[in-house]
Amino acid sequence: MIGIKEWAHLVQEGSDLDWEETEKTLNWMTKYAYCEGYEKGGGLPNCAIRIRIKEKEYDLCNMCSELDDCTKFDWLGEGAASLKQNLKENIGKSKKDLVKQAQK
């Protein structure tokens, strides 16, 4: 980690915090909070989206013909609908196409 627990006791209330738990939480966030995609090992190992895309052998979820009825995104809560909408707007586009689109 970055050594916060070594100097935190010098700051008001710093010694009152559970730095072992904080470090554990920050390590978890670093590993799982930002998903780099299944190709790079990002996200949770048991991610339903990752498992499904590997089964289907797709590069992206926007290649799937079952996207409308897909429930694999439901665990994302409110964000699921906007993510699925974005995927539907880009059905069939390759990663290269999406990169070009983003660069415009």
N, C-alpha and C positions, 0 to 999 in steps of 0.2 A: 504494500500500500504506500501511501505518500508520507507516512510518518506523523500523521495528525495526533495519534494517541500519545506520542512521545512529548509533545509540547502542549496538548490541550489542557492539562492540569494547571498550566500557568494562566489560563484565561478564565474569567469568572464563570462558574458552573461547569467548566470543562471536565473536571474530575467526577462530576455527578453522572456523566453519560456512560453508557455501556459500549465501549469502543470495539470490543470483540464482535458484538452484534452489529454495530454500524459497519464494520469492515466486511462482515459476512453479507450484509444487505447490499453494499456497494459492489462487491464482487458479483453477486447475483445479477444486479442491474446491468453491469458491464457485459456480462455473458448473454443475458436473455432479453433485455429491454429493447434493444435494437436488433431487428432481424435482418441479417445480410442475405437471407434467402437460403434455401436448402442446399444449393450447390456449394456454398462456402461454410456449411455447418452452422448457420445462424439460427436463432430461435430455440424453442424447446425441442428436445429430442423426440417427444411423443406428439408433436404438433400434427393435428389432423390434416392440415393443409399440406404440410411437407410429405406426410405418408401418402396422401392421395395423388399428389403430383408425381411422385416417384412411381407409384403403381401405374399411372396412366402414361408415364414416360414423356411428359410435356416439359417444355422449358418454362412456360408460364401458365398460370391459371386461365388466362384469356384464350387459351387454345381448346378449352374443354366445352363440349357441346351441352353438358349438364349444368352449366353455371347458374342458370335461372333457379333451379331447384336445389342447388348445393347448400347443405347445412354445415359444411366444414368451417365456415366463417362465423357461425353463431356465437362462439365463445368470445369473440371480440366485442360483443355488446353493440352499443350504438354505432361504432365505427364500421361494423360489418356492412351495413347498407351502402355507405358511400364507397367503400372499397369495391364491393361487387359492382356498383354502378360504373366506377372507373374501369374495371375490367371489361364490362360489357361494352363500353364505349370504344374499347380498343381490341375487340374480338379479332382474332386471327393475326394481329400484328406481332412481328418478331421483336426480340430485344433490340436488334439493330434499328428497326423501324421506330421503336419507342424512344431510343436515344436520339435519333435524328429529330423526332417530333419535339422532344424536350429542349433540344438545342436551338430551335427556331424561336 
